[in-house]
Amino acid sequence: YELEWMAERVREEGVARCGCGALVKPDVVLFGEQLTPDFERAWEEVSRCDLLWVLGSSLQVWPPAELVPLAARTGAAVVIANRDPTPYDDLAALVIREDLAALAVAVARELGLEEVEE
């Protein structure tokens, strides 16, 4: 859903509902909800990766936070970019404490991507 549509629904009705009447929710797993099959696929992919970038996560929520030790155990280099320290900083080959927007621009430029705006 577009942000404008969501904002209008919230203004008019106090909550956004889709055509069937159900609540419109973000495409994330909220606390207490079941993980999707995508998480199982993520577990498999991380177990085979060479490099795992963690961007903007406190790594406090389990089981997703367990992906970091999994990557480290299977030999991947781990890079953690987060404003605050995380429980897994000691497993990281590199810890970055920078603004993520600035980091994304720097990485995009380093990769030679066009149309990078700050």
Protein Blocks (a to p, Z undefined) as FASTA:
>chain_A
ZZklmmmmmmmnopacdfkopacddfbddehiacdfklmmmmmmmmmpmbdcdehiahla
cfklmmmmmmmmnopacddddfbdcfklmmpfbdcdddfklmmmmmmmmnopahiaZZ
